[in-house]
């Protein structure tokens, strides 16, 4: 989901707001800043009628908006591929 920065918030302020509404069950948080963007990601463990699954949630924050993206996977070994894809978002 892509969202505009209609309120003119700084990347730091938007990151703080996004963290304040993220799940309290999050873990393995990572934050990086490069190329005038802030990237923030975290993991969650959940389950549904098909059983347990893991997910990687991430935000790429720029001056004019941000992108939220999530990857779900049943095999935890797929986390590296999810992180590689997330890292490639510019």
C-alpha positions, 0 to 999 in steps of 0.5 A: 500500500502506498501512502502520500505524505499529505501532512508534510511529516519528516521521515523520523516522525512518520517512522515513529508514528508507524512504530506506534501502531505496529503490532506489539508482538513484533520482533526482529526489527531492522531499521536502515537509512540510505539514499534519502529513504528510511526502511523499517521491517519486523517479523510476526508469527501468526496462525489461521485455519491452515496453521501457523505462519510467519510474516515480514512487514516493512515500510519504505519511507521517503520524503513524499510518502511511504510504501507498506509491504508484507510477505507471508511464509510457512517455511521460516527458511523463506525469510531470507528471500522476503528480506532480499525482495524488501531490500531491493525496493527503492 
